[in-house]
Amino acid sequence: MTSFPENSEVAAEALESPVVDLMAQPVAQTAAAIPRHPPWWDVFVLVVLTLLTVVLLFVSMAAAVIIAKEWIYPHVGIAEIIRMPLVAVFGEVAGYLLLLPCMYLLVTRVQNRPDFFAAIHWNWPANIGRYIFLGFALSLALQGVAHLLPIPKNLPIDSFFRTPAEAWVLSIFGITLAPLMEELYFRGFLYPLLERYIGMAATFVLSSLKIANAIPLKRYISISAAIVLTAAPFALLHGAQLKFAWGPVLVIFLVGAALGTVRAVTDSVAAGLLVHVAYNATISILMFVATDGFRHLERLNQ
């Protein structure tokens, strides 16, 4: 059975008619008007995003220190203000809020992908409770692992929990903007880039070795490597708060690996965000209960 008309001569004449040519021209022009980026363009976008992140966070943190010095703590030294947790958090919040529209413009304008959420594989999951429970279980499990590892006392992160106000601000930040920005960068931008290029390299190597069933093996290699290579910088990002001690950094690496696995299995950045939020929220809730509503933070060091 064919989809062509029975009178092929009429069809041929119709295809050669000026009307058809005029109708086809806009399509050709539209296709030609869409810019085709070089293969390395997505790497360029990630580099630009990384530089923007560093610059915006530096500028926003510096601005927060200057504002605090001029209007809030005029009699306190700059060095002491820099060490104030609330100043650091509000500076980071400002930087992230500036970075969000930059992410959007990089995807929609620089990469010419109008649907931002589709481009980053946002894909909001149907079963939200499943991922919240997964984050809760992951938090409890890794806290159990942490008890088996050498965790130094008096970590820099502990200075963020000296007063109830600091504990509240950091807890709210840790379940809202912080996990959102981390998931967008690591699992929305970095992960697919690594998976794609590692997959290309694996395909070349496996085809050179003439290995049978190379496609499933290539996919396993690319996904596994992308998970590890996103978890490593994710852990190092938190390293300064943990004195780069291998015990707590390993725990954060495992968190990153779990979040990367969720991203790989579900093809959803939003699913990983739910797990991330639930993971952080579980820690905050346990601290809230243990310190009687953040009123007795000294109990954290006992």
C-alpha positions in Angstrom: 0.0 0.0 0.0 1.4 3.4 -1.0 0.6 6.9 0.1 1.2 8.5 -3.4 -1.8 9.3 -5.6 -2.7 6.9 -8.3 -2.2 9.6 -11.0 1.6 9.9 -10.7 1.8 12.4 -13.6 -0.5 14.9 -11.7 1.6 14.4 -8.6 4.8 15.1 -10.5 3.3 18.3 -12.0 2.2 19.4 -8.6 5.6 19.0 -7.1 7.1 21.1 -10.0 4.5 23.9 -9.6 5.6 27.4 -8.5 3.1 27.3 -5.7 4.9 24.3 -4.1 8.2 26.0 -4.6 7.0 29.2 -2.8 5.7 27.1 0.0 9.0 25.3 0.4 11.1 28.3 0.4 10.2 29.6 3.9 10.9 26.2 5.3 14.3 26.2 3.8 15.0 29.7 4.9 13.9 28.9 8.5 16.1 25.9 8.6 19.0 27.9 7.3 18.3 30.7 9.8 18.8 28.3 12.8 22.5 28.6 13.9 24.4 25.4 14.2 26.9 25.5 17.0 30.3 23.7 16.9 30.6 20.4 18.8 32.5 22.1 21.7 29.8 24.8 22.2 28.2 23.1 25.3 31.7 23.0 26.9 32.0 26.7 26.2 28.6 27.3 27.9 29.7 25.3 31.0 33.0 27.2 31.2 31.1 30.5 31.0 28.6 29.4 33.6 31.5 28.4 35.9 33.3 31.7 35.5 30.0 33.6 36.1 29.4 31.6 39.2 32.8 32.4 40.7 32.6 36.1 39.7 29.0 36.7 40.9 29.6 34.9 44.2 32.8 36.9 44.8 31.1 40.2 44.0 28.0 39.4 46.0 30.1 38.3 49.1 32.2 41.4 48.8 29.1 43.6 48.6 27.6 41.8 51.6 30.7 42.6 53.7 30.8 46.2 52.6 27.1 46.7 53.4 27.5 45.0 56.8 30.5 47.2 57.5 28.8 50.5 56.5 25.3 50.0 57.9 25.2 47.1 60.3 28.6 46.7 62.0 30.4 50.0 61.6 32.6 49.4 64.6 33.6 45.9 63.7 36.7 45.0 61.7 36.5 43.7 58.1 38.2 40.4 59.0 35.7 39.7 61.7 32.8 40.6 59.4 34.1 38.2 56.7 33.9 35.4 59.3 30.2 36.2 60.2 28.0 33.3 59.0 25.0 35.5 58.4 27.0 37.8 56.2 28.4 34.9 54.2 24.9 33.3 53.7 23.2 36.5 52.6 26.1 37.2 50.2 25.8 33.7 48.8 22.0 34.1 48.4 22.5 37.3 46.5 25.0 35.6 44.2 22.7 32.7 43.5 19.8 35.0 42.7 22.0 36.8 40.2 23.1 33.5 38.7 19.7 32.1 38.1 18.8 34.4 35.2 22.3 33.9 33.8 21.6 30.1 33.7 18.3 30.8 31.9 19.9 33.1 29.3 22.8 30.7 28.7 20.3 27.9 27.8 17.6 29.9 26.0 19.8 32.5 24.2 23.3 31.1 23.9 22.3 27.5 23.3 19.1 28.5 21.5 16.9 26.1 23.4 13.8 28.1 24.3 12.4 25.5 26.7 14.8 25.8 29.6 13.2 23.0 31.7 13.3 20.5 28.8 16.9 21.5 28.1 18.2 20.8 31.6 16.0 17.7 31.9 14.0 19.1 34.8 11.1 16.5 34.4 9.1 17.0 37.6 8.3 13.4 38.9 4.8 12.2 39.5 5.6 10.4 42.8 7.1 13.2 45.0 6.8 11.2 48.2 9.1 8.5 46.9 12.0 10.9 46.5 11.4 12.7 49.7 11.5 9.3 51.5 14.6 8.4 49.6 16.3 11.6 50.8 15.2 10.9 54.4 16.5 7.3 54.3 19.8 8.5 52.6 20.4 11.0 55.3 19.9 8.5 58.1 22.0 5.9 56.4 25.0 8.3 55.8 24.8 9.7 59.3 25.3 6.1 60.4 28.2 5.8 58.1 29.7 9.0 59.4 29.7 7.6 63.0 32.2 4.9 61.7 34.5 7.5 60.1 37.0 9.8 61.7 35.2 13.2 61.9 37.3 16.1 63.3 35.8 18.3 66.0 35.4 22.0 65.6 34.8 22.0 61.8 34.4 25.4 60.1 30.7 24.5 59.4 30.1 24.4 63.2 30.6 28.2 63.3 27.3 28.6 61.4 25.4 27.1 64.4 26.5 29.4 67.2 23.3 31.3 67.6 19.6 30.4 66.9 19.4 33.0 64.1 22.4 31.5 62.3 21.0 28.0 62.7 17.6 29.1 61.3 19.0 31.0 58.4 21.4 28.2 57.4 18.7 25.6 57.7 16.3 27.5 55.5 19.0 28.2 53.0 20.0 24.5 53.0 16.5 23.3 52.0 15.7 26.0 49.4 18.2 27.9 47.3 21.4 25.9 48.0 20.2 22.5 46.8 18.4 24.1 43.8 21.5 25.8 42.6 23.7 22.8 43.2 21.4 20.5 41.4 21.1 22.9 38.4 24.8 23.1 38.1 26.0 19.6 38.8 23.1 17.5 37.5 21.6 20.0 35.1 24.6 21.3 33.3 27.7 19.2 34.2 26.3 15.7 34.3 24.8 15.5 30.7 28.0 17.1 29.3 30.2 14.5 31.0 27.9 11.6 30.0 27.9 12.7 26.4 31.7 13.1 26.0 32.7 10.1 28.0 30.2 8.1 26.0 31.9 9.3 22.8 35.3 8.4 24.1 34.0 5.0 25.2 32.4 4.3 21.9 35.7 5.1 20.1 37.8 2.8 22.4 35.3 -0.1 22.4 34.9 0.0 18.6 38.7 0.0 18.2 38.9 -3.0 20.4 36.0 -4.6 18.5 34.2 -5.6 21.6 30.8 -7.3 21.2 27.7 -5.7 22.7 29.5 -2.4 23.0 26.4 -0.2 23.3 25.3 -1.4 26.8 28.9 -1.3 28.0 29.4 2.2 26.6 26.3 3.4 28.4 27.4 1.8 31.7 30.8 3.4 31.4 29.5 6.9 30.5 26.8 7.0 33.2 29.1 5.6 36.0 31.9 7.9 35.1 29.6 10.9 34.9 28.2 10.1 38.3 31.6 9.9 39.9 32.9 13.0 38.1 30.0 15.1 39.3 30.2 13.7 42.8 33.9 14.6 43.2 33.6 18.4 42.6 30.3 18.4 44.6 32.2 17.0 47.6 35.2 19.4 47.1 32.8 22.3 46.9 31.9 21.5 50.6 35.5 20.6 51.5 36.5 24.0 53.0 33.6 23.8 55.5 34.9 20.4 56.5 38.7 21.1 56.7 39.0 18.8 53.7 39.0 15.9 56.2 38.6 12.7 54.3 35.8 11.3 56.5 33.2 14.0 56.1 34.2 14.8 52.5 33.7 11.1 51.7 30.1 11.3 53.1 29.4 14.3 50.9 30.9 12.4 47.9 28.5 9.6 48.6 25.6 12.1 48.7 26.7 13.4 45.4 26.9 9.9 43.9 23.4 9.1 45.2 22.1 12.3 43.6 23.8 11.5 40.4 22.4 8.0 40.4 18.9 9.5 40.8 19.5 11.8 37.9 20.7 8.9 35.7 17.9 6.6 36.5 15.0 9.1 36.4 16.4 11.5 33.7 15.2 14.2 36.1 17.0 17.0 37.8 13.8 17.7 39.8 13.9 14.2 41.3 17.4 14.7 42.5 16.4 18.1 44.0 13.7 16.5 46.0 16.1 13.9 47.4 18.7 16.7 48.1 16.1 18.8 49.9 14.9 15.9 52.0 18.4 14.9 52.9 19.3 18.4 54.2 15.9 18.8 55.8 16.4 15.6 57.8 19.6 16.9 59.2 18.1 20.2 60.1 15.1 18.6 61.8 17.3 16.2 63.8 19.4 19.2 64.9 16.2 21.2 65.7 15.0 18.4 68.0 18.3 17.7 69.6 18.9 21.4 70.5 15.3 22.1 71.7 14.4 24.3 68.8 17.9 25.7 68.2 17.9 27.1 71.8 20.7 24.9 73.1 23.2 24.7 70.3 25.9 23.8 72.8 24.5 20.2 72.7 25.9 19.8 69.2 29.4 19.7 70.6 28.7 17.2 73.4 
